[in-house]
Amino acid sequence: MLERTDLGLDASFGGRDSASETINNQAVIIVHGITNKASRFAGTAAYLRSKGYKGSEIYATTWGDGGKTPVGLVEMKCNYVKQIRALYVRIASTKSTVFFFFFSSSSIVLLIYSKFLT
């Protein structure tokens, strides 16, 4: 997984606790809006866990600077899209299908991702 410890312990989540842990559900990648961190969707992850998902099936990483830059001044950078792509490639290598949950301005990441990097 793409840890973002540079932005704090709340900037990413997901991943297996051990290599022997089995994956039963379709993996979910949550992609937040421009002024958020992955922790913005802790409630969504908790809901999915209440429906039978394990932490190893729910992933999120913070793209951008986690809201440090005011929203009107944030530039969309290729690295942001590459970061989400790297997370997808890593998860897809262990599970055949992945569901993306894009929120707010992260839909821009989806548009660029789907047009240029798939």
C-alpha positions in Angstrom: 0.0 0.0 0.0 1.1 3.6 -0.4 1.6 4.9 3.1 1.6 8.7 3.5 3.3 8.9 6.9 4.6 12.3 5.7 1.1 13.6 6.2 0.4 11.8 9.5 -0.9 8.4 10.6 -4.4 9.2 9.2 -3.3 9.7 5.6 -3.7 6.1 4.5 -5.2 2.7 5.5 -5.7 -0.8 4.2 -3.6 -3.8 3.5 -3.1 -7.4 4.8 -1.9 -8.1 8.3 0.0 -11.2 7.0 0.7 -12.8 3.6 -1.5 -15.8 4.6 -4.6 -13.6 5.2 -7.4 -14.5 2.7 -9.3 -12.0 0.6 -13.0 -12.8 0.2 -14.6 -9.6 -1.1 -13.9 -7.3 -4.0 -11.3 -4.8 -3.0 -12.4 -1.2 -2.6 -10.2 1.8 -3.2 -11.5 5.1 -1.7 -10.2 8.3 -3.3 -10.9 11.4 -1.4 -11.4 15.0 -2.5 -8.6 17.6 -2.9 -8.8 19.1 0.7 -9.1 15.8 2.5 -7.0 12.9 3.7 -7.8 9.2 3.6 -9.2 9.5 7.2 -12.1 11.5 5.8 -13.6 8.1 4.9 -13.0 6.2 8.2 -16.8 6.1 8.6 -17.2 4.5 5.1 -14.5 2.0 5.9 -16.2 1.2 9.3 -19.5 0.7 7.4 -17.9 -1.7 4.9 -16.4 -3.7 7.8 -19.8 -3.9 9.4 -21.0 -5.6 6.1 -18.3 -8.2 6.2 -15.3 -6.5 4.6 -11.9 -6.8 6.3 -9.3 -4.0 6.5 -7.3 -5.9 3.9 -10.1 -5.3 1.4 -10.5 -1.6 1.9 -7.8 0.8 0.9 -7.2 4.6 0.8 -4.2 6.8 0.4 -4.0 10.6 0.4 -3.1 12.2 -2.8 -1.9 15.8 -2.9 -0.9 17.5 0.3 -3.9 16.5 2.5 -5.5 19.9 2.5 -2.5 22.1 3.3 -2.9 24.1 0.1 -6.2 26.2 -0.3 -8.5 24.5 -2.7 -8.4 27.2 -5.3 -4.6 27.0 -5.5 -4.2 23.2 -5.8 -2.7 22.1 -9.1 -3.5 18.7 -10.6 -0.2 16.9 -11.0 0.5 13.7 -12.9 2.1 12.2 -9.8 -1.3 12.2 -8.1 -2.8 10.1 -10.8 0.3 7.8 -10.9 0.0 7.4 -7.1 -3.6 6.1 -7.4 -2.6 3.9 -10.4 0.2 2.4 -8.3 -2.2 1.6 -5.5 -4.6 0.0 -8.0 -1.9 -2.1 -9.7 -0.6 -3.4 -6.4 -4.1 -4.4 -5.2 -5.2 -5.8 -8.6 -2.2 -8.1 -8.6 -3.6 -9.9 -5.6 -7.3 -9.6 -6.4 -9.0 -9.9 -9.8 -11.5 -7.0 -9.5 -11.3 -3.6 -7.7 -14.1 -1.2 -7.0 -13.2 2.5 -6.9 -15.1 5.0 -4.8 -14.2 8.5 -6.0 -15.4 11.5 -4.1 -15.7 15.2 -5.0 -12.7 16.6 -6.9 -11.1 13.2 -7.0 -13.3 12.6 -10.0 -10.7 14.6 -11.9 -8.2 11.9 -11.0 -10.6 9.3 -12.4 -11.0 11.1 -15.7 -7.3 11.5 -16.2 -6.6 8.0 -15.0 -9.2 6.4 -17.3 -8.2 8.5 -20.4 -4.4 8.3 -20.2 -3.2 5.5 -18.0 -5.4 2.5 -18.5 
